[in-house]
Amino acid sequence: MGFGLVKTVGGIRPLLVAAALACAGPLAPPIDAQQKDFIGAEACRPCHSSQFARQSATGHARALRRVMEHPLAARFTTTEPLLRAPNFHFSFVTADDGLHVRADDGRFVTELPIEWAFGAGEHAVTFVSRVSDEFYLEHSFSYYPGAGTFALTPRHDALPATTLNQAMGQPIRTQGSRATIAGCFGCHSTGPVLVGTDGVIAVTEPGVHCETCHGSGGAHRSAAAAGDSDGAKKLIRKPGNLSASALNGLCGECHRSIADGENFDWDSPWSVRHQPPYLARSRCFQLSGGALSCLTCHDPHDRVRRSDAAYYRSKCIACHQAEKHPPAKTCLAQKEPDCAGCHMPLVAAGANMSFKNHWIGIYPKGIALKPAR
C-alpha cells in the first residue's frame, strides 16, 4: 500500500505503509434508524435561530473541517523544519491543491497532500489523509494553538519511528470490525459517514451539530411545517429529558463510556480526556440521586466556559448549600472560591494539552489524577 512517492537520486519508488495500528479513540455511535431523514443544521436554523447561532460557535461545530477550510488554516505552515528523532525533517507547505506535508530522512523525500483537520483547535488540530483504498493516515505532527506550534500528535511518541514509513504517522483502516477511521469521522461529524468503493470517506455534515444529539430531524420538520406542533415535539430527541446516566451515556458515545468488563486505564493521564467515566466515579454523581449530568454544567448550545470560575462556582453552589451538602470550612473561608480549580484539577496529557479531571473530589496538593476521596 503506497501513500505517496519517495524521491531518490536514481528515480522514484512507492513508499510502503507499515501494518495498521488500531485507532486509540472511541468507535462512532450507531447510525440512527432515521438517518434517511437527516436534514442538516441549516434546516434547523429558521425555527431555532438562537440555538443555531450559539452552537455554531462551539468547539463541537468545528470538530472537523477540510484542512483549508479550518479557521486556523493560515497557521498550518512551517517556516523551519520540524525534527523527529532520530533523523527526520518535516515541513508543512502550501501547494496549488492545498496543504502538503513534506518529509525526509536525509536520503529519501516524500510529500503528501493533507485532506482533513480533526479538532476545533481548542486543544489541538490533527491531520488525516487517505493513502489507499483501505487506509487513512493520521499524520505524526499536530498543531497546538495554545503553544502556537507543531509537535508530535498525541501518543505518537509511543509508536515506532525508525523508518520514514513509520515516521510519517499512524495508518488506520478505513472500515472494519475494530476501531476505524470511519469511526473517527463519525464522532467528528453529523449524519451518515459514507465510504466509497475506492475508500474515499464522505461526511454528510462536518462538525458536531443539531442532529448528533437530537436525532435526524426530517419527520420533526415535516410535522412542524404541517402545523402539528405536538407531533413535532414527539418526533425529535430531547436529551434534557433523559436521566443523568442516560444523558451521560449519550455524550459518552463519543466522549467515551466504559463497557462492562473493560480494562480502563485509570492511571493514565491521557484517559482523563474521557469525561463520562470520570464523572461517574465522583461522589457528586453517585450522591446526586441520578441528577448530575453533563448538562448540569454545560449548555451544549454554548461554548465551554473555560477559566470562568464564577460560572462553575454557581453550578456547584446550586447543590452545595448550607442546609444540604455544605461546602467545607476552607471553601467557605474564601470570598470567591474556585471550586472547579480545586476539585477538578487540570491533568497534563502530554507537553501541550491539559484536560479537566471530571472525577470530582478532594485532591491533595500536587495530585491531579486521582482524588483522596
N, C-alpha and C positions, 0 to 999 in steps of 0.2 A: 504494500500500500504506500503510495507516494504522497507527500504533502509539499510539493514544491520541487525546485531544481537546485542541485548542488553544483556550483560552477567550479571547475578545476582549470588548471593551466592547459591541460590537454583536451578539454571539452566539457560536456555536461552529462551528468548521470542522475537518475532518480534518487531522492533521499527517502529511505525506508523508515517507517514509523515502528517503534518498539511495540511490544504487546500492550494491549489496552489495560488501563488501570481503572478500578471501579470509582465512580463519582462519589465524593465524600458527602454530598448534600442529600436532602430528602427526595423521595420519589414524588412525582406530581400527583395531585389529588385525582381521584377517579373522575372520568368525564360524566358530567350531568346528563341524565337521560333526555333532558330538554335542550341539549346544546343546539339542536336544529333550530331552536327559537332564539338563538343568540342575536342580539341587535346592536351591541356596541355602546360605549358610554355616551357618544354624541346623541344617540336616540333618547337617552335618559335626560339630557340637558334641558329640553323645553319645560318639563314639569318639575324638575329638581335642580334648578339653576344654581342655587346657593351651595348645595352639596357637591354638585359637579365642579364648581369653581374652586372650592376649598380642597376637594380630593385631588384635583388635577395638579395641585402644588405640592403634594406629598411625595415622599420618597417612594412609596408604593407605585405611584403613577409613573415614575421614572426608572422603574426597576430593570427595564430592558429597552434598548434602542439600537437601530442600525448605527454603527460606530460614528459615522459622520453626522448623524442627527442627534447625537448626545449633547446635552447642554454644555458639557465640558470639553467638547471635541477640539477646541482651539488649543487645549493644553496637551493634547496627545501626541506631541512630537518631542524629540530629544535633541539637544544641542551638543551633548557629549555622549560617547558610547557608554552603555550600561555594562558593567562587568559581572560575569557569573563564573565562579570558581569551577574548574581550575584555570581555564584559558579561553572563555567565550566572551564575545563582544556583541552587544545588541544595540540597534538603533530603531527608533520609530520615525518613519519618514512619510511624507505625503507624495502621492503619485497621481496620475491622471484619473485613476479609478478609485481614489480614496487613500486610506491609511494602510501602510505596509509595515511589517517588521522585517528587519534585515539582521542576519546573524552570521558570525564567522568564528572559526577556531584557529585562525592563522594559516589554514590550509584550504578549507572549503568555505564557501559562502552560500547561504540560502536566503530567499526572500519570499514572504507570504503576504497576501492581502488579508487584512483583518475585516471581518464582517460584522460582528456583533459586540456590543458593550453591555455587560451584565453589571447591574448595580447603579443606584441613583447618584453615587458619589458622596454619600454621607459617611461612608466608611471606606469604600474602595470601588474601583471600576476594573473588572476583569474582562479580558478579551477572548473571543472564541471565533474559530474559523472552521469551515468544512474542509476536510482534507482527502476524503474519499467517499465512495457510496456507503461505507459502513462506519466511518469515524468522523468525529469533530475533534478539534484540538483546543484545549484550554491553555492559553499561552502562559509562558513561565513568568512574565512580568505583568504586574497590575499597576494602576495609577492610584496613588493615595492622596486625595485632595488636602487632607489635614496637614500633611507634611509637604505637599506640593512637589512630590517626587514619584518616580517609578521605583519599585522594589519587587522582590520575588512575590508571586502570587501566594496567598496563604496556603501553608502545608507543602508547598513545592520544595521547601528546603529538605524535606524528608524523602524526596524522590531521587532516584539515581540520575546523575548528570555527568557521565564520563565520556559521552559522545555527543556530537552536535545534534544527532537524532533526539537523544534524551533531553538535552538542554533546552530544546525548543518548547517543551511543555508536556502536558498530560493528554494523551489520546483517550477519548471516551466514546464508547459505542453509541451510535445514533439511537438505536432502539433495541429492545430485547427483554428478557425476563428479569434482569437485575437493574441496578441504577444506571440510567442512561442520560444522554444529553437532552433527549426529548423531555425527560422528566424535569431537568433544569429549566428548559424553556417553558414548561407547563406552569411552574411556580413563579416565573418572572413575567408571565403574560396572562391575558384573559381570553377565554374561549378556546375552541379546539386548536390543537397543535397537529398539523398535518405533515407527514413525511412522504415525499415523492419516491418514485422507484429509483431515482438517482441519489437518494439520501438527502436531498435538499429539504430543510425544515422551513415550513411556512407557518407563522403565527397569525392568529386572527386579529389580535389587538395587542401591540406591545405594551408592557407595563401592567400593573395590577389595578383594575378598575371595578366599576359597579358590580358586574355580574360574577366576579370571582366570589364575592361574599353573598350576594343576593340571589344567585342563580340566574339562568337565562331569562330575559325579560320580554320575549315576544308575546306570550299569552297575556302577560300583565298589561303590556302596552295596548294590545288589541281590546281588552276589556275596558281599559280606561278610555280609549278613543270612542268606544260604543256607549259611554256614559254609565257603565256598570262599575261604580267605584267600590262597592262591597266585593264584587267578584274579583276586581283587580287586586285588592288587598290580600285575597286568598291565593293569588297566583304568583306571589313573589316571596322569597325567603326573607325573614326578618331576624337577623342574628341577635338583635337585642332582646328577643323573646325567648331565646334559648337559656337553659340552665347554665350556670357558670362552667361546669365540666364540659357540657356540650359545646359551648362557645369557645372555650379554650382548645377543645378538640378540633373545631373548625379552623381556628387560627393555626393549630398545630399540624394541619395537613401540609403546610409549607414551612411554618416556623418550628416544626418538629414535635412530634409526640413520641412516646416510648411504647413499643409493642410489648405485650405480656411476655415475660421471659427474656426480653432483650438485655444484653450486657452493655449498659450505657456507661460511658467513662466519666464518672463524676470528678475524677482527679485531673482532668484535662482542662486548662483554661479555654481551649478552643470550643469546648462543649457549651460554655456559658452563652454563646450566641443563640442557643436554642431555648427561648424563654419559657414556653409552657411547662416543660418538665421541672424546671427550677421553681416556678411559681407553685406548682402542685406540691412541692416539698416544703414550702414555707408554712409556718404555723398560722400566718394571717389567712391563707387559703383554707387550711384544714379546720380552723375555728370559725370560719365565716358563715357556716351553715349553708354552704352552696351558693354564696352570694358574690364572692370575689372572682372577677373575670378580667380578661384583657380590657374590656370596655369600661371597667371601673375607673381606670386611669387614662385610657387612650380613646380619644374620639377618632374613629377610623376615617372620618372625612377631613381631619386636620393633620397638620404636620406634627411629628413627635416633638414635644416641648422640652428639648434637651436644655439642661442648665437652668431650668425655670424652677428653682427651689420652692418659691411661693405657691406655684400651681400644684406641685405634688404634695406639699405640706397640707394644702386644703383637702386633698383626697384622703390623706392619712387621718386628718382630724375628723373627717366625716364619720369614721369608725372609732377612733381612739379619743373618746370623750371622757370627762371625769367620772361620769356615772357608770360607764361601761368601757372596759379595756383602757384604763387610764394610762397616759404616757408615763414613762419613768421620770423620777425626780430630776435626773440630769437633763432630760429633754425639756421639762418644764422650766428649768433654770435658765434656759436660753430664750432670748427675746424672739428670735426668728430662726428656729432650728431647721437645719437641712435634713429632713427625715430620710429622703432617698439617698442622700450622700453618705449617711452613716449606716443605714440598714440595707442598702442596695449598692454596695461599692462597685466601682469600676474594676474590671478584670482585664489586664492586658492580654490580648490574643495575638501575640507577635509584636514586632517592633513598631508597627504603625497603626494598630487598631486596638480599641478597647470597647468592651460591652458591659452594660449594666447587669449585675447579677440579680436575677429575679427570685433567688432563694432568700426572701426577706427574712432577716434575723438579726441577732446580736453578734457583731463581729469584733473580736479582739483587735487591738491596734496592730496594723501591719498585715492582717489576714483579710483576704478578699474572696477566697474561693469557697469556703465552707463556714457557716456560722457556728458559734459555740452553742447556740440554742435559738 
